[in-house]
Amino acid sequence: MSRGSQRDRDRERAQARAGNKGKQGKDDGLTPEQRRERDAKALQEKLAKKAAQGGGNNKGGGEFGKNKKK
């Protein structure tokens, strides 16, 4: 079997696998502006929820990550 026909078969198999997944983000019926507003609102709610839980567990803060040379 030549390598060219194997590539064609692999492409067909890859298309079949990708066809089953579909595009989930684009079929919601929203315009790009509406999508941005929805995502921004979700992000704000997520940040508010995290701040309400305590917020003391932020990454990169604290004394351990800093170099203290004098």
PyMOL Python script that loads the backbone (N, CA, C, O; Angstrom):
from pymol import cmd

cmd.read_pdbstr("""\
ATOM      1  N   MET A   1       0.852  -1.175   0.000  1.00  0.00           N
ATOM      2  CA  MET A   1       0.000   0.000   0.000  1.00  0.00           C
ATOM      3  C   MET A   1       0.897   1.237   0.000  1.00  0.00           C
ATOM      4  O   MET A   1       1.865   1.321   0.756  1.00  0.00           O
ATOM      5  N   SER A   2       0.564   2.166  -0.838  1.00  0.00           N
ATOM      6  CA  SER A   2       1.375   3.375  -0.906  1.00  0.00           C
ATOM      7  C   SER A   2       0.979   4.333   0.215  1.00  0.00           C
ATOM      8  O   SER A   2      -0.130   4.267   0.744  1.00  0.00           O
ATOM      9  N   ARG A   3       1.876   5.196   0.553  1.00  0.00           N
ATOM     10  CA  ARG A   3       1.647   6.133   1.641  1.00  0.00           C
ATOM     11  C   ARG A   3       0.532   7.121   1.311  1.00  0.00           C
ATOM     12  O   ARG A   3      -0.180   7.567   2.211  1.00  0.00           O
ATOM     13  N   GLY A   4       0.369   7.467   0.046  1.00  0.00           N
ATOM     14  CA  GLY A   4      -0.656   8.435  -0.345  1.00  0.00           C
ATOM     15  C   GLY A   4      -2.059   7.959  -0.018  1.00  0.00           C
ATOM     16  O   GLY A   4      -2.878   8.737   0.471  1.00  0.00           O
ATOM     17  N   SER A   5      -2.346   6.693  -0.282  1.00  0.00           N
ATOM     18  CA  SER A   5      -3.692   6.195   0.007  1.00  0.00           C
ATOM     19  C   SER A   5      -3.925   6.103   1.517  1.00  0.00           C
ATOM     20  O   SER A   5      -5.054   6.268   1.979  1.00  0.00           O
ATOM     21  N   GLN A   6      -2.883   5.846   2.276  1.00  0.00           N
ATOM     22  CA  GLN A   6      -3.034   5.801   3.731  1.00  0.00           C
ATOM     23  C   GLN A   6      -3.353   7.188   4.267  1.00  0.00           C
ATOM     24  O   GLN A   6      -4.158   7.333   5.187  1.00  0.00           O
ATOM     25  N   ARG A   7      -2.722   8.209   3.692  1.00  0.00           N
ATOM     26  CA  ARG A   7      -3.030   9.586   4.108  1.00  0.00           C
ATOM     27  C   ARG A   7      -4.481   9.917   3.832  1.00  0.00           C
ATOM     28  O   ARG A   7      -5.159  10.526   4.660  1.00  0.00           O
ATOM     29  N   ASP A   8      -4.958   9.509   2.654  1.00  0.00           N
ATOM     30  CA  ASP A   8      -6.351   9.779   2.316  1.00  0.00           C
ATOM     31  C   ASP A   8      -7.298   9.093   3.296  1.00  0.00           C
ATOM     32  O   ASP A   8      -8.285   9.687   3.730  1.00  0.00           O
ATOM     33  N   ARG A   9      -7.001   7.855   3.638  1.00  0.00           N
ATOM     34  CA  ARG A   9      -7.842   7.143   4.602  1.00  0.00           C
ATOM     35  C   ARG A   9      -7.808   7.820   5.954  1.00  0.00           C
ATOM     36  O   ARG A   9      -8.840   7.951   6.612  1.00  0.00           O
ATOM     37  N   ASP A  10      -6.631   8.252   6.375  1.00  0.00           N
ATOM     38  CA  ASP A  10      -6.509   8.927   7.668  1.00  0.00           C
ATOM     39  C   ASP A  10      -7.281  10.240   7.676  1.00  0.00           C
ATOM     40  O   ASP A  10      -7.911  10.588   8.675  1.00  0.00           O
ATOM     41  N   ARG A  11      -7.232  10.965   6.568  1.00  0.00           N
ATOM     42  CA  ARG A  11      -7.995  12.218   6.482  1.00  0.00           C
ATOM     43  C   ARG A  11      -9.488  11.946   6.587  1.00  0.00           C
ATOM     44  O   ARG A  11     -10.206  12.662   7.286  1.00  0.00           O
ATOM     45  N   GLU A  12      -9.961  10.906   5.891  1.00  0.00           N
ATOM     46  CA  GLU A  12     -11.378  10.559   5.954  1.00  0.00           C
ATOM     47  C   GLU A  12     -11.791  10.183   7.377  1.00  0.00           C
ATOM     48  O   GLU A  12     -12.856  10.581   7.849  1.00  0.00           O
ATOM     49  N   ARG A  13     -10.952   9.426   8.044  1.00  0.00           N
ATOM     50  CA  ARG A  13     -11.260   9.041   9.426  1.00  0.00           C
ATOM     51  C   ARG A  13     -11.278  10.256  10.342  1.00  0.00           C
ATOM     52  O   ARG A  13     -12.133  10.362  11.221  1.00  0.00           O
ATOM     53  N   ALA A  14     -10.336  11.174  10.139  1.00  0.00           N
ATOM     54  CA  ALA A  14     -10.281  12.380  10.966  1.00  0.00           C
ATOM     55  C   ALA A  14     -11.515  13.249  10.733  1.00  0.00           C
ATOM     56  O   ALA A  14     -12.059  13.814  11.682  1.00  0.00           O
ATOM     57  N   GLN A  15     -11.958  13.362   9.492  1.00  0.00           N
ATOM     58  CA  GLN A  15     -13.159  14.136   9.206  1.00  0.00           C
ATOM     59  C   GLN A  15     -14.382  13.498   9.845  1.00  0.00           C
ATOM     60  O   GLN A  15     -15.260  14.198  10.351  1.00  0.00           O
ATOM     61  N   ALA A  16     -14.441  12.186   9.825  1.00  0.00           N
ATOM     62  CA  ALA A  16     -15.570  11.495  10.439  1.00  0.00           C
ATOM     63  C   ALA A  16     -15.594  11.735  11.944  1.00  0.00           C
ATOM     64  O   ALA A  16     -16.658  11.956  12.523  1.00  0.00           O
ATOM     65  N   ARG A  17     -14.432  11.693  12.574  1.00  0.00           N
ATOM     66  CA  ARG A  17     -14.371  11.955  14.020  1.00  0.00           C
ATOM     67  C   ARG A  17     -14.741  13.388  14.322  1.00  0.00           C
ATOM     68  O   ARG A  17     -15.479  13.647  15.273  1.00  0.00           O
ATOM     69  N   ALA A  18     -14.241  14.332  13.525  1.00  0.00           N
ATOM     70  CA  ALA A  18     -14.520  15.748  13.766  1.00  0.00           C
ATOM     71  C   ALA A  18     -15.979  16.070  13.476  1.00  0.00           C
ATOM     72  O   ALA A  18     -16.548  16.964  14.102  1.00  0.00           O
ATOM     73  N   GLY A  19     -16.584  15.366  12.548  1.00  0.00           N
ATOM     74  CA  GLY A  19     -17.984  15.608  12.207  1.00  0.00           C
ATOM     75  C   GLY A  19     -18.926  15.267  13.335  1.00  0.00           C
ATOM     76  O   GLY A  19     -20.007  15.848  13.431  1.00  0.00           O
ATOM     77  N   ASN A  20     -18.547  14.350  14.182  1.00  0.00           N
ATOM     78  CA  ASN A  20     -19.404  13.962  15.300  1.00  0.00           C
ATOM     79  C   ASN A  20     -19.431  15.011  16.395  1.00  0.00           C
ATOM     80  O   ASN A  20     -20.420  15.120  17.120  1.00  0.00           O
ATOM     81  N   LYS A  21     -18.370  15.779  16.526  1.00  0.00           N
ATOM     82  CA  LYS A  21     -18.293  16.769  17.594  1.00  0.00           C
ATOM     83  C   LYS A  21     -19.151  17.989  17.288  1.00  0.00           C
ATOM     84  O   LYS A  21     -19.925  18.426  18.139  1.00  0.00           O
ATOM     85  N   GLY A  22     -19.027  18.538  16.100  1.00  0.00           N
ATOM     86  CA  GLY A  22     -19.798  19.714  15.729  1.00  0.00           C
ATOM     87  C   GLY A  22     -19.250  20.963  16.382  1.00  0.00           C
ATOM     88  O   GLY A  22     -18.313  20.910  17.178  1.00  0.00           O
ATOM     89  N   LYS A  23     -19.842  22.072  16.036  1.00  0.00           N
ATOM     90  CA  LYS A  23     -19.440  23.350  16.626  1.00  0.00           C
ATOM     91  C   LYS A  23     -20.474  23.742  17.669  1.00  0.00           C
ATOM     92  O   LYS A  23     -21.612  24.069  17.332  1.00  0.00           O
ATOM     93  N   GLN A  24     -20.088  23.710  18.904  1.00  0.00           N
ATOM     94  CA  GLN A  24     -21.034  24.010  19.967  1.00  0.00           C
ATOM     95  C   GLN A  24     -21.128  25.503  20.249  1.00  0.00           C
ATOM     96  O   GLN A  24     -22.183  25.972  20.676  1.00  0.00           O
ATOM     97  N   GLY A  25     -20.070  26.256  20.026  1.00  0.00           N
ATOM     98  CA  GLY A  25     -20.067  27.669  20.361  1.00  0.00           C
ATOM     99  C   GLY A  25     -20.834  28.541  19.397  1.00  0.00           C
ATOM    100  O   GLY A  25     -21.302  29.610  19.790  1.00  0.00           O
ATOM    101  N   LYS A  26     -20.982  28.135  18.162  1.00  0.00           N
ATOM    102  CA  LYS A  26     -21.587  28.991  17.153  1.00  0.00           C
ATOM    103  C   LYS A  26     -23.078  28.775  16.971  1.00  0.00           C
ATOM    104  O   LYS A  26     -23.731  29.602  16.334  1.00  0.00           O
ATOM    105  N   ASP A  27     -23.635  27.716  17.496  1.00  0.00           N
ATOM    106  CA  ASP A  27     -25.040  27.428  17.245  1.00  0.00           C
ATOM    107  C   ASP A  27     -25.963  27.952  18.347  1.00  0.00           C
ATOM    108  O   ASP A  27     -27.088  27.470  18.483  1.00  0.00           O
ATOM    109  N   ASP A  28     -25.510  28.921  19.127  1.00  0.00           N
ATOM    110  CA  ASP A  28     -26.342  29.444  20.202  1.00  0.00           C
ATOM    111  C   ASP A  28     -27.248  30.581  19.734  1.00  0.00           C
ATOM    112  O   ASP A  28     -28.080  31.050  20.511  1.00  0.00           O
ATOM    113  N   GLY A  29     -27.110  31.039  18.486  1.00  0.00           N
ATOM    114  CA  GLY A  29     -27.996  32.055  17.937  1.00  0.00           C
ATOM    115  C   GLY A  29     -27.696  33.461  18.416  1.00  0.00           C
ATOM    116  O   GLY A  29     -28.541  34.346  18.276  1.00  0.00           O
ATOM    117  N   LEU A  30     -26.529  33.693  18.973  1.00  0.00           N
ATOM    118  CA  LEU A  30     -26.177  35.017  19.466  1.00  0.00           C
ATOM    119  C   LEU A  30     -25.242  35.722  18.491  1.00  0.00           C
ATOM    120  O   LEU A  30     -24.481  35.092  17.756  1.00  0.00           O
ATOM    121  N   THR A  31     -25.324  37.049  18.510  1.00  0.00           N
ATOM    122  CA  THR A  31     -24.376  37.833  17.727  1.00  0.00           C
ATOM    123  C   THR A  31     -23.067  37.896  18.510  1.00  0.00           C
ATOM    124  O   THR A  31     -23.052  37.600  19.705  1.00  0.00           O
ATOM    125  N   PRO A  32     -21.981  38.274  17.862  1.00  0.00           N
ATOM    126  CA  PRO A  32     -20.717  38.379  18.607  1.00  0.00           C
ATOM    127  C   PRO A  32     -20.792  39.348  19.791  1.00  0.00           C
ATOM    128  O   PRO A  32     -20.184  39.102  20.833  1.00  0.00           O
ATOM    129  N   GLU A  33     -21.531  40.441  19.635  1.00  0.00           N
ATOM    130  CA  GLU A  33     -21.663  41.396  20.744  1.00  0.00           C
ATOM    131  C   GLU A  33     -22.412  40.767  21.916  1.00  0.00           C
ATOM    132  O   GLU A  33     -22.013  40.921  23.070  1.00  0.00           O
ATOM    133  N   GLN A  34     -23.496  40.061  21.616  1.00  0.00           N
ATOM    134  CA  GLN A  34     -24.253  39.397  22.678  1.00  0.00           C
ATOM    135  C   GLN A  34     -23.414  38.335  23.368  1.00  0.00           C
ATOM    136  O   GLN A  34     -23.491  38.161  24.584  1.00  0.00           O
ATOM    137  N   ARG A  35     -22.617  37.631  22.589  1.00  0.00           N
ATOM    138  CA  ARG A  35     -21.758  36.594  23.150  1.00  0.00           C
ATOM    139  C   ARG A  35     -20.722  37.220  24.085  1.00  0.00           C
ATOM    140  O   ARG A  35     -20.464  36.693  25.168  1.00  0.00           O
ATOM    141  N   ARG A  36     -20.124  38.350  23.668  1.00  0.00           N
ATOM    142  CA  ARG A  36     -19.143  39.034  24.524  1.00  0.00           C
ATOM    143  C   ARG A  36     -19.782  39.502  25.824  1.00  0.00           C
ATOM    144  O   ARG A  36     -19.196  39.364  26.897  1.00  0.00           O
ATOM    145  N   GLU A  37     -20.999  40.062  25.721  1.00  0.00           N
ATOM    146  CA  GLU A  37     -21.683  40.518  26.935  1.00  0.00           C
ATOM    147  C   GLU A  37     -21.986  39.353  27.876  1.00  0.00           C
ATOM    148  O   GLU A  37     -21.816  39.455  29.091  1.00  0.00           O
ATOM    149  N   ARG A  38     -22.440  38.243  27.286  1.00  0.00           N
ATOM    150  CA  ARG A  38     -22.740  37.065  28.101  1.00  0.00           C
ATOM    151  C   ARG A  38     -21.489  36.551  28.800  1.00  0.00           C
ATOM    152  O   ARG A  38     -21.520  36.219  29.985  1.00  0.00           O
ATOM    153  N   ASP A  39     -20.381  36.489  28.053  1.00  0.00           N
ATOM    154  CA  ASP A  39     -19.138  35.984  28.627  1.00  0.00           C
ATOM    155  C   ASP A  39     -18.593  36.927  29.695  1.00  0.00           C
ATOM    156  O   ASP A  39     -18.082  36.481  30.723  1.00  0.00           O
ATOM    157  N   ALA A  40     -18.705  38.236  29.447  1.00  0.00           N
ATOM    158  CA  ALA A  40     -18.232  39.209  30.433  1.00  0.00           C
ATOM    159  C   ALA A  40     -19.049  39.105  31.720  1.00  0.00           C
ATOM    160  O   ALA A  40     -18.500  39.169  32.820  1.00  0.00           O
ATOM    161  N   LYS A  41     -20.355  38.945  31.575  1.00  0.00           N
ATOM    162  CA  LYS A  41     -21.211  38.814  32.759  1.00  0.00           C
ATOM    163  C   LYS A  41     -20.867  37.552  33.544  1.00  0.00           C
ATOM    164  O   LYS A  41     -20.810  37.574  34.773  1.00  0.00           O
ATOM    165  N   ALA A  42     -20.640  36.463  32.833  1.00  0.00           N
ATOM    166  CA  ALA A  42     -20.288  35.211  33.498  1.00  0.00           C
ATOM    167  C   ALA A  42     -18.961  35.347  34.233  1.00  0.00           C
ATOM    168  O   ALA A  42     -18.799  34.827  35.336  1.00  0.00           O
ATOM    169  N   LEU A  43     -18.011  36.049  33.615  1.00  0.00           N
ATOM    170  CA  LEU A  43     -16.712  36.243  34.255  1.00  0.00           C
ATOM    171  C   LEU A  43     -16.839  37.102  35.504  1.00  0.00           C
ATOM    172  O   LEU A  43     -16.216  36.807  36.524  1.00  0.00           O
ATOM    173  N   GLN A  44     -17.639  38.159  35.436  1.00  0.00           N
ATOM    174  CA  GLN A  44     -17.840  39.010  36.602  1.00  0.00           C
ATOM    175  C   GLN A  44     -18.489  38.224  37.747  1.00  0.00           C
ATOM    176  O   GLN A  44     -18.105  38.373  38.907  1.00  0.00           O
ATOM    177  N   GLU A  45     -19.472  37.389  37.409  1.00  0.00           N
ATOM    178  CA  GLU A  45     -20.114  36.579  38.446  1.00  0.00           C
ATOM    179  C   GLU A  45     -19.128  35.598  39.066  1.00  0.00           C
ATOM    180  O   GLU A  45     -19.154  35.363  40.274  1.00  0.00           O
ATOM    181  N   LYS A  46     -18.267  35.029  38.245  1.00  0.00           N
ATOM    182  CA  LYS A  46     -17.271  34.083  38.739  1.00  0.00           C
ATOM    183  C   LYS A  46     -16.293  34.778  39.682  1.00  0.00           C
ATOM    184  O   LYS A  46     -15.956  34.242  40.738  1.00  0.00           O
ATOM    185  N   LEU A  47     -15.836  35.982  39.298  1.00  0.00           N
ATOM    186  CA  LEU A  47     -14.907  36.714  40.145  1.00  0.00           C
ATOM    187  C   LEU A  47     -15.561  37.152  41.451  1.00  0.00           C
ATOM    188  O   LEU A  47     -14.928  37.111  42.506  1.00  0.00           O
ATOM    189  N   ALA A  48     -16.826  37.571  41.385  1.00  0.00           N
ATOM    190  CA  ALA A  48     -17.534  37.978  42.598  1.00  0.00           C
ATOM    191  C   ALA A  48     -17.714  36.785  43.542  1.00  0.00           C
ATOM    192  O   ALA A  48     -17.582  36.921  44.758  1.00  0.00           O
ATOM    193  N   LYS A  49     -18.013  35.633  42.977  1.00  0.00           N
ATOM    194  CA  LYS A  49     -18.184  34.433  43.796  1.00  0.00           C
ATOM    195  C   LYS A  49     -16.881  34.047  44.471  1.00  0.00           C
ATOM    196  O   LYS A  49     -16.869  33.655  45.638  1.00  0.00           O
ATOM    197  N   LYS A  50     -15.775  34.160  43.727  1.00  0.00           N
ATOM    198  CA  LYS A  50     -14.475  33.822  44.286  1.00  0.00           C
ATOM    199  C   LYS A  50     -14.085  34.807  45.391  1.00  0.00           C
ATOM    200  O   LYS A  50     -13.519  34.407  46.409  1.00  0.00           O
ATOM    201  N   ALA A  51     -14.386  36.090  45.190  1.00  0.00           N
ATOM    202  CA  ALA A  51     -14.071  37.094  46.203  1.00  0.00           C
ATOM    203  C   ALA A  51     -14.914  36.876  47.459  1.00  0.00           C
ATOM    204  O   ALA A  51     -14.443  37.104  48.573  1.00  0.00           O
ATOM    205  N   ALA A  52     -16.149  36.437  47.279  1.00  0.00           N
ATOM    206  CA  ALA A  52     -17.029  36.204  48.425  1.00  0.00           C
ATOM    207  C   ALA A  52     -16.596  34.987  49.232  1.00  0.00           C
ATOM    208  O   ALA A  52     -16.890  34.899  50.424  1.00  0.00           O
ATOM    209  N   GLN A  53     -15.905  34.056  48.601  1.00  0.00           N
ATOM    210  CA  GLN A  53     -15.470  32.855  49.304  1.00  0.00           C
ATOM    211  C   GLN A  53     -14.263  33.115  50.204  1.00  0.00           C
ATOM    212  O   GLN A  53     -13.940  32.271  51.041  1.00  0.00           O
ATOM    213  N   GLY A  54     -13.614  34.211  50.064  1.00  0.00           N
ATOM    214  CA  GLY A  54     -12.474  34.497  50.916  1.00  0.00           C
ATOM    215  C   GLY A  54     -11.364  35.201  50.184  1.00  0.00           C
ATOM    216  O   GLY A  54     -10.731  36.098  50.742  1.00  0.00           O
ATOM    217  N   GLY A  55     -11.115  34.828  48.975  1.00  0.00           N
ATOM    218  CA  GLY A  55     -10.135  35.515  48.164  1.00  0.00           C
ATOM    219  C   GLY A  55      -8.716  35.455  48.672  1.00  0.00           C
ATOM    220  O   GLY A  55      -7.834  36.043  48.046  1.00  0.00           O
ATOM    221  N   GLY A  56      -8.445  34.783  49.767  1.00  0.00           N
ATOM    222  CA  GLY A  56      -7.099  34.710  50.303  1.00  0.00           C
ATOM    223  C   GLY A  56      -6.212  33.727  49.571  1.00  0.00           C
ATOM    224  O   GLY A  56      -5.012  33.667  49.838  1.00  0.00           O
ATOM    225  N   ASN A  57      -6.755  32.980  48.681  1.00  0.00           N
ATOM    226  CA  ASN A  57      -5.991  31.968  47.975  1.00  0.00           C
ATOM    227  C   ASN A  57      -5.597  32.427  46.582  1.00  0.00           C
ATOM    228  O   ASN A  57      -5.738  31.675  45.618  1.00  0.00           O
ATOM    229  N   ASN A  58      -5.104  33.654  46.467  1.00  0.00           N
ATOM    230  CA  ASN A  58      -4.704  34.116  45.138  1.00  0.00           C
ATOM    231  C   ASN A  58      -3.306  33.619  44.813  1.00  0.00           C
ATOM    232  O   ASN A  58      -2.456  33.500  45.696  1.00  0.00           O
ATOM    233  N   LYS A  59      -3.081  33.335  43.563  1.00  0.00           N
ATOM    234  CA  LYS A  59      -1.788  32.795  43.142  1.00  0.00           C
ATOM    235  C   LYS A  59      -0.789  33.933  42.939  1.00  0.00           C
ATOM    236  O   LYS A  59      -1.156  35.028  42.512  1.00  0.00           O
ATOM    237  N   GLY A  60       0.454  33.662  43.246  1.00  0.00           N
ATOM    238  CA  GLY A  60       1.497  34.629  42.995  1.00  0.00           C
ATOM    239  C   GLY A  60       1.704  35.621  44.125  1.00  0.00           C
ATOM    240  O   GLY A  60       2.686  36.363  44.105  1.00  0.00           O
ATOM    241  N   GLY A  61       0.840  35.662  45.082  1.00  0.00           N
ATOM    242  CA  GLY A  61       0.990  36.601  46.181  1.00  0.00           C
ATOM    243  C   GLY A  61       1.733  35.972  47.342  1.00  0.00           C
ATOM    244  O   GLY A  61       2.121  34.804  47.296  1.00  0.00           O
ATOM    245  N   GLY A  62       1.923  36.756  48.372  1.00  0.00           N
ATOM    246  CA  GLY A  62       2.563  36.209  49.557  1.00  0.00           C
ATOM    247  C   GLY A  62       4.060  36.435  49.563  1.00  0.00           C
ATOM    248  O   GLY A  62       4.619  37.029  48.641  1.00  0.00           O
ATOM    249  N   GLU A  63       4.695  35.955  50.608  1.00  0.00           N
ATOM    250  CA  GLU A  63       6.123  36.182  50.796  1.00  0.00           C
ATOM    251  C   GLU A  63       6.987  35.137  50.119  1.00  0.00           C
ATOM    252  O   GLU A  63       8.177  35.374  49.911  1.00  0.00           O
ATOM    253  N   PHE A  64       6.438  34.010  49.774  1.00  0.00           N
ATOM    254  CA  PHE A  64       7.248  32.917  49.269  1.00  0.00           C
ATOM    255  C   PHE A  64       7.732  33.143  47.851  1.00  0.00           C
ATOM    256  O   PHE A  64       8.784  32.620  47.485  1.00  0.00           O
ATOM    257  N   GLY A  65       7.021  33.890  47.048  1.00  0.00           N
ATOM    258  CA  GLY A  65       7.374  34.071  45.659  1.00  0.00           C
ATOM    259  C   GLY A  65       8.316  35.234  45.411  1.00  0.00           C
ATOM    260  O   GLY A  65       8.711  35.469  44.269  1.00  0.00           O
ATOM    261  N   LYS A  66       8.681  35.960  46.441  1.00  0.00           N
ATOM    262  CA  LYS A  66       9.463  37.170  46.247  1.00  0.00           C
ATOM    263  C   LYS A  66      10.917  36.927  46.636  1.00  0.00           C
ATOM    264  O   LYS A  66      11.206  36.210  47.594  1.00  0.00           O
ATOM    265  N   ASN A  67      11.820  37.531  45.883  1.00  0.00           N
ATOM    266  CA  ASN A  67      13.239  37.491  46.225  1.00  0.00           C
ATOM    267  C   ASN A  67      13.536  38.651  47.167  1.00  0.00           C
ATOM    268  O   ASN A  67      13.241  39.807  46.865  1.00  0.00           O
ATOM    269  N   LYS A  68      14.117  38.326  48.297  1.00  0.00           N
ATOM    270  CA  LYS A  68      14.449  39.373  49.257  1.00  0.00           C
ATOM    271  C   LYS A  68      15.964  39.423  49.442  1.00  0.00           C
ATOM    272  O   LYS A  68      16.512  38.824  50.367  1.00  0.00           O
ATOM    273  N   LYS A  69      16.615  40.137  48.559  1.00  0.00           N
ATOM    274  CA  LYS A  69      18.062  40.331  48.711  1.00  0.00           C
ATOM    275  C   LYS A  69      18.312  41.742  49.190  1.00  0.00           C
ATOM    276  O   LYS A  69      17.736  42.703  48.679  1.00  0.00           O
ATOM    277  N   LYS A  70      19.171  41.850  50.166  1.00  0.00           N
ATOM    278  CA  LYS A  70      19.497  43.176  50.701  1.00  0.00           C
ATOM    279  C   LYS A  70      20.977  43.436  50.600  1.00  0.00           C
ATOM    280  O   LYS A  70      21.445  44.502  51.000  1.00  0.00           O
TER     281      LYS A  70
END
""", "prot")
cmd.dss("prot")
cmd.show_as("cartoon", "prot")
cmd.util.cbc("prot")
cmd.orient("prot")
